[in-house]
Amino acid sequence: MAWSAHQYLKFEDERTRPARDLLAQVPLERVLNGYDLGCGPGNSTELLTDRYGVNVITGIDSDDDMLEKAADRLPNTRFGKADLGKWRPSHPADLLYANAVFQWVQDHLAVLSQLMDQLESGGVLAVQMPDNLEEPTHRAMRETAADGPWKNTFSDGGLHRKPLPAPSAYFEALAPKSVRVDVWHTIYNHPMKDAESIVEWVKGTGLRPYLAGAGEEHREAFLADYTRRIAAAYPPMADGRLLLRFPRLFVMAVKK
Ligand SMILES: C[S@@+](CC[C@H](N)C(=O)[O-])C[C@H]1O[C@@H](n2cnc3c(N)ncnc32)[C@H](O)[C@@H]1O
């Protein structure tokens, strides 16, 4: 299931806002060996290199298209291909920063706890993940998948991201290894032109596995059905725009 940097970057400003908000809370003035995990097309990496310098940050991602775009954008920054379920830095890091990726990594709580062991004392793990599975965007994906000629394709249920664990689970996993753990939610409200724009947004992320599952044969019908549900779930404001509510979970831990 390949990612598309082009599709992802259609909403670059909105998608990079939580990356900025996460970085604003990182209490490090300088970094010598930092990583942008799930760097995507380099939008979040650029925030890190602007703050800490191009030579001290490495971007890691598992997708070739994303890595190619990232290298074009930041030609003097190191990038590497790896699966974050197994990746470890070659030597202890002082910053492990991950914007909008660990929701895709199986058993990410255990992985985050193991990554704490890869930090130097005083090093920081900073993570942001969408917490939007109960939002209309994602309910409508499940409803569309369950109700159409394609429904048998989705019978294994394996397409869905799992709900995030409760905030307390992050404290329990990380606090024994940390001097400080900070967990918070922010709910963004993005004004969107119309239902089609919301569909374009999720096509870059959450809708990808559903469209891949529906296959070429059903793709257009699946999209039409899904778009109809989105139009019904997001009523227009007075100026005609729709408000896309988007809750996100932030986690930051400073290593003991
Ligand atoms: C939603 S994008 C986030 C991009 C960027 N960090 C940002 O802040 O906008 C998620 C990225 O995580 C990558 N990804 C997903 N699962 C991964 C895994 N198991 N290991 C490494 N990268 C992964 C995808 O290829 C994609 O580039």
The ligand as an SDF file (V2000), in Angstrom:
LIG
                    3D

 27 29  0  0  0  0  0  0  0  0999 V2000
    1.0130   10.9710    7.6380 C   0  0  0  0  0  0  0  0  0  0  0  0
    2.6610   10.8850    7.0290 S   0  0  0  0  0  0  0  0  0  0  0  0
    3.5440   11.9870    8.1170 C   0  0  0  0  0  0  0  0  0  0  0  0
    4.5770   12.8140    7.3920 C   0  0  0  0  0  0  0  0  0  0  0  0
    5.2740   13.8950    8.2070 C   0  0  0  0  0  0  0  0  0  0  0  0
    5.9410   13.3620    9.3810 N   0  0  0  0  0  0  0  0  0  0  0  0
    4.3550   15.0200    8.6460 C   0  0  0  0  0  0  0  0  0  0  0  0
    4.5240   15.4850    9.7740 O   0  0  0  0  0  0  0  0  0  0  0  0
    3.4940   15.4790    7.8970 O   0  0  0  0  0  0  0  0  0  0  0  0
    3.0960    9.2930    7.6480 C   0  0  0  0  0  0  0  0  0  0  0  0
    4.4210    8.7610    7.0970 C   0  0  0  0  0  0  0  0  0  0  0  0
    4.7620    7.6010    7.8700 O   0  0  0  0  0  0  0  0  0  0  0  0
    5.3360    6.6320    7.0130 C   0  0  0  0  0  0  0  0  0  0  0  0
    5.1540    5.3170    7.6450 N   0  0  0  0  0  0  0  0  0  0  0  0
    3.9970    4.6470    7.8750 C   0  0  0  0  0  0  0  0  0  0  0  0
    4.2430    3.4920    8.5050 N   0  0  0  0  0  0  0  0  0  0  0  0
    5.5910    3.4240    8.6830 C   0  0  0  0  0  0  0  0  0  0  0  0
    6.4710    2.4760    9.2870 C   0  0  0  0  0  0  0  0  0  0  0  0
    6.0020    1.3510    9.8340 N   0  0  0  0  0  0  0  0  0  0  0  0
    7.7950    2.7270    9.2910 N   0  0  0  0  0  0  0  0  0  0  0  0
    8.2850    3.8780    8.7420 C   0  0  0  0  0  0  0  0  0  0  0  0
    7.5080    4.8300    8.1800 N   0  0  0  0  0  0  0  0  0  0  0  0
    6.1780    4.5970    8.1400 C   0  0  0  0  0  0  0  0  0  0  0  0
    4.5960    6.7940    5.6910 C   0  0  0  0  0  0  0  0  0  0  0  0
    5.3590    6.3060    4.6260 O   0  0  0  0  0  0  0  0  0  0  0  0
    4.3820    8.3100    5.6460 C   0  0  0  0  0  0  0  0  0  0  0  0
    5.4170    8.9430    4.9510 O   0  0  0  0  0  0  0  0  0  0  0  0
  1  2  1  0
  2  3  1  0
  2 10  1  0
  3  4  1  0
  4  5  1  0
  5  6  1  0
  5  7  1  0
  7  8  2  0
  7  9  1  0
 10 11  1  0
 11 12  1  0
 11 26  1  0
 12 13  1  0
 13 14  1  0
 13 24  1  0
 14 15  1  0
 14 23  1  0
 15 16  2  0
 16 17  1  0
 17 18  1  0
 17 23  2  0
 18 19  1  0
 18 20  2  0
 20 21  1  0
 21 22  2  0
 22 23  1  0
 24 25  1  0
 24 26  1  0
 26 27  1  0
M  CHG  2   2   1   9  -1
M  END
$$$$
